[in-house]
């Protein structure tokens, strides 16, 4: 048995139905009360006016004139009911002679009276019951005059109105609960499917995804978001596995090299100069390992946002000039020409260390993987809301099929696998662009080479 009140959806529907019924009932009963009040006020006012007129007749023509007036009104079509009795309750004049009905007379404030009359057939069965509302007047402590009106139809309408309100409220509650039950069952089935899939995922089946439907409701949107999260987690886990494999592969070479150098040195009878040379090579290999881990740490911190990196106003022209001055000695040693194509001052809000390291990585790649006598161009341009920075070379370039792949960590093309490096240079550039909320493009240079285009918001 399903405990419907355990479901949030059913509880919300139930509370909404109760509030709706209360609202409708309050409005309906207000209409009922105001209509009944206005009707009673109208009847009472007309009776008072008629009694005032009869009082004037009595004042002018005495009791004889009053009796004749009531007898005349009783013979003519009239919505009013007249009952004139003496002090002994004996009927004198009027159009309602059933004085027995007056024994159940109910007196109200300000002379108001209520009474009823039961119409019966020859067998004594009640055919219809009439209800009257009127005013009672005492004429000179001698006569009792009642002026009333038949309010049976109005009472019937009020009773019908009340019963309609009650039955409508019950019908709304019934249909609302029935609809809430159906909707909650559907909601519960979808929740059960999500729970079942979640348990399968928790058991290790990461290929499972939460069920979705064509309905663009909150539950479907939640399933879509969770599926996207699972897809991203899966990609991250696959990426972590690839990173682990690549770390093991790329660090194995320098570590084996370190071990071989040390073993060879121990087995031989080296002199001081040989020791120094071996130690120098070991330090270079260790530096390569340290650089790999430093690059990984920098990328992870930027991607995760675990470190709050400050932004400052950067003069791009001065930054590029400083970077070129730093790399120019190595470029000259390799026969590479560095051209500065930034000829104007331009500024952007960003992290100077990240931007400097990203541009340096691009220049390092161009020098490392380019041909002899390669020409590397570094420049920038102000495009209103964005600063465009580019680094181009005349090297072998990158195939279109590899341009997206090279941005992943530890990705090194087969042609450059034997070249020193960690495969993290472009990954750090991509992380820098992500931090600055910019765009990164890898374009083909003409006739050959590669252009790395960085587009960063200037503010």
N, C-alpha and C positions, 0 to 999 in steps of 0.2 A: 504493500500500500504506500502510495506516494504521499509524503507530508508536504502538502502544497504550501503551507505557511513557512516552510523552510526555504522556499524559493523567493529570492528578492523580487523577481518579476511579478509573482502572484501577490505578494504583500503590497507592492506599489499599486497594482491594479485594484486590489481590494480597498485600499485606503482612498484611491481616487473615486471609486464607485460610491463609497460612503459619503465622501465630501460632495459628490455630484448630487446624490439623493437628498442630502441635507440642504444643499443650496436650492434645488428645485422645490423641495417641500416648504422651505421658508418663504420663497417667493410666492408659491401657490397659496399658502395659508395667509400670507399678507393680503393677497388679492381677495381671498375668501372673506377675511375679516373686514377689509375696507368696503367690499361690495355689500356685505350684510349690514354694516353700519350705515352706509349711505341709503340703503333701502329702508331701514328702520327710521332713519331721520326723515326721509321723504314721507313715509306713511304717517309718522307722528305729526309732522308739520301740517299735512292735509287735514288730519283729524282735529288738530288744534284750531285751524282756520274754520272748520265746520262747526266746532263747539262754540267758537266766538260768535259766529253768525246766529246759532241757536240761542245763545245767551242774550243777544240783542233782541231776538224775537220775543223771548220771555220777558225781557224788561219792558218791551213795548205793549205786548198783548197778553201778558200774564200767563197763567198756566193753561188757560183755554187756547190761547194762540199757539203755545208751544206744542200742545197735543195735536192740534189741527195741522201744524207744520210737519210734525213727525209722521202723522197719518198720510199726509200728501206725499212726502218723500218716500214713504214705504210703498206707495202704489205706483210710483214712477221708476223707470230703470235707473239704478243708482249703484255705484260701487261700494257705498257705505252700508254699514249695518247699524240699525237703530234699535235700542231697547230702552223703554221708559217704564219704570216700576215705581210703586208707591213705597211707603215706609215698611209695609208688610210683605215686600217682595212680590206683590201681585202685579201681573203684566197689565199695562194700561194701553200702550201703543208701541208700534214698531214693526219691523219686518223679520223679527226673530223671536218667536213665541215659545221656544223650547227652553223654559227657565230651568229645567233640570240640569242642563249643560252648564249652567252658571254656578253650580255647586263646586265644580273643579276650577273655579276662577282663581287665577294667580295674579296677585297684585304686585306691581313694580313700583319703582320710584316715580315721583311726580305724577301720580294718578294713572300710570300705565297699567294695563291688564292684559292677561293672556288666558284664553280658554279654547276648548275644542268641542266639536260636535260629531257624533257618530251616526252616519246614515245607515239604516238597516232595512232589510227586505221584510216581506210578510212572515218569514220564518224566524225573524229575529237575528239573522246573520248580518254582520257588519259589511256593508258594500264599500263604503268610503269614509275616511275620517277627514274632517275639515279643521283647520286651525285659524284662529282669529287673533288680531292684535288691535288694541284700542285704548281709549281713555274713559275714565269714570268720573262723572261730575255729580255733585249733590246740589239739587235746586231747592233753595230755601228750606233746607232740612226736612223736606217733605217728599221730594221725588229723587229717584236714582236714575241717572241717565248715562247710558254707555253708547259711545260712538266708536265703531270698530270697522275693520276691513278683513276680508278673507286673504290670508297669507299662505294658504295651503300650497299653491304652486311654487311660491318663492321658497318655502321650506323644502319642498321636493327638490328644487334646483340646488339648494345648499347641501342637502344630503347627498345628492348625486355628485356634486362637485367634490365633496369630502371623500366619498367612496372612490371617485376617479383618481384623486391624488394618492390615496392609500394603495389602490391596486397598481397604479403606474409606478409608484416607488418600489413595490414588491417585484414588479416585472423587471424594472431596471436592475435591481439587485440580482435577481435570478439570471437574467441574460448576461449581466456583467461577470458574475461568478463563473457561468458556463464558458463565456469567452475567455476569461482569465485562465480557466482550467485548460482549455484547448491551446492557448498561446503559451502557457507555462509548460505543457507537455512538449510542445515543439521546441521551446527554449531548453528544456531539460534534456531532450534528445541530442541537441547540438552540443550542450555542455558535456554530456556523457561521451560523445564522440571525441571531443577535444581532450577529455581526461584520459580516455583509452589510448589515444595517440601519444599523449604526454608520457604515459607509463611506458609505452614501447620505446620512446626516445630515451627515457631515463634508463631503460634496460640496455641501451647501447646501440639501438638501431637509429643512427643519425640521418638515415635517408628518409625517414618518415616525415610527413608534413601534416599540419593541422588541416582538417577539411574546411573548404570554403564553399560558398554558394553565390548565386547571381544577385542575391539581395545585398544592397550596399548599406547595411546597417552596422551598428557599432560592433556587434559580435563578429561579423564577417571582416570588418576592418581590423579588429584585434587579431583574428587568425592570420590575415595577410601580413600584419606587422610582425607577428611572432614567426611566421614562415620566413620573412625577410631576415629576421634576426638569426634564425637557424641557418639560413643560407650563408650569412656572413660569418657565423661561428664556424661553420663547416669549412669555409674558405680559409679562415684564420688557422684552423687546425691543420688543414692541408699545407698551408703556407708555413706553419711552424715545423711540420715534419720536413718540408723541403729545406727550410732554413737549417734545421738540425743536420740533415744530410749534407748540405753544402758546407756547413761549418766543419763537419768531420772531414769532408773531402779537401777543402781549401786549406785547412790547418794541418792536415797530415803531411803535406809536402814540406813546409818550413820546419815542422817538428822532426820529421825524419832527417832533414838536412842538418839540423842542429845535432841530433844524435850521431849521425855519420861523421860529422866534423870532429866531434869530441872523441869518438872511438878511434878514428884515424890518428888523432893527435896523441892519444894515450898509447897506442900500439907502436908508434914511431919514437924516434929519439930526437924530438924537435929542439931547436934552439929558441932563444928568447923571441926572435923575430917571427918564427913560426907560431909560437904561442899568441903573440900579439895579433897576427893575421887571422888566426882561428877565432880568437875572442871577438875581433871586429866583425867577422862574418856572422857569428852567433848573435851579436847585438843587433845587427841588421835584420836577421830573421825574427828575433824577438820583437823588434820594433814593428815588423809587418803584422805579427799576431796582435800586438797591442793596438795598432791602428784599426785592425779588423773589429776588435771588441769596442773600441772607442766610437767607431762609425755606427756599429749596431746600437750602442747605448744612446747616441745622439738621435738616431732615427726613431727609436722606441720612445724616447722622451717627447719628441715633437709630435709623433702620431698619437700618443696616449694623452698628451696634455698634462702629464704629471708634474711638469715643471713650468712655472709661470715665467715665460720669456717676455722681457720688456721690449717695447717698441720705442724707437726714437726717430728723429728727423735725419735722414741720410742724404748726403750729397752724392749722387750716383757717379758723377764725373770724377770726383776725388777718390771715390772708392775703387773705381775701375783703374785709375792711374796707379794707386797703391798696389793693387793686385798685379798689374802688369810689371811694375818695378820688382815685385817679389819673384815672379816667374821668369823674368827676362834672362837671368844668367843661365838657368837650366835650358831655356829655349835656344839660346845661342850655342850652348854645348851640343844640342841635338840638331842644329842647323835649321831651326824653326823661327819664323818671323812673327812677332806679335804686333798687330796693328790696332791702335786705339781709334775707334770711329765715334767716340763720344766727344763732341766739340762744344757742348753748352751745359751750363749748370742746370740740373733738374733734381727735384727732391721727392722723397716718398717716406711714409711712416712705416718702419719695419724693424726687424731685428738685424743689426749690422753683422753679427758673428755668423748667423745662418746664411745670410745673403752672400757674405764674403766667401764662406766655405763652399757654397753651391757654385759660384762663378769659378772659384779655384779648381773644383772638381772637373768642371767642363774644360777648363784650359789644360788640366793634367791629362784628361782623356785624349784631347786633341794632339797633345805632344806625344803621349805614350803610344797611341794607336795609329797616328798619322805617318805619312811617308817622309823621307828626308826632304829638306827644303820645303816643308809644309808652311802654309801661310794661315795663321789664325787671326781672325778679326773679332774684336770685342767692341760692342757699341751699345747705345741706348737711344731711345726716342720718347719724347713726351706726347702722349695721345690723350690730352685733356684729363680724363679721370684715371688713366692708366699709364704706367711707365713700362715700355717694352725694352727688354735687355736681350741681346743675342750674342751667341758665340758660334762662329762658323769656321770650318776648315776645308781643306782640299784633300782630305784623307779618303779611305775606302767607303765611308758612309755606312748606313745600316739599311738592310732590306726592309721593305714595308711590312712583311710578316713578322719581323723581329722588333719593330718600333715600340709596340706595347709591352712586349715581354721584357725588354731591357730595363724597364723601370722597376721590375721586381728585384728583391734582394738576392744577392749572390748570382745574378744572371750575368754570365760572360759568354760572348759568342765563341763558337768553336775556333774561329780564325785567330782569336786573341787569348785562347786558353793557356797558352804557354807564356804569355806576357805577364809580368808581375802586376798584381792588383788584387782587389778583394771583391769586385763586382758590386760594390755598394755606392759607388760615386753617383750614378743617376738616381738611385733610390733616395739618397740624401737630398738631391735636387728636388725630387718629387715631393718629399716631406716638407721641404722649405716652401714650395709653392702651395701646398695644402695649408700650412700654417698662415701664410699671407693671403689665403683665399684667392689665389690667382690661377692662371692657366699655363700649361706647359705643352709645347708643340715640338715635334721632331720633323724637320723638313729636309728635303733633298736639295743640295746645292748644285748649281750648274757650272761646269759639266759634270763634276763629281764632288763628293764631300757631304758634309752634314751641317745643318743649321739647327741649333737648339734655341728656341724662342721662348722667353719668359715674359709673361704679361702679368704685372702686379698692380693692384689698385694703389693709387698715390696717396690715399688717405683712408 
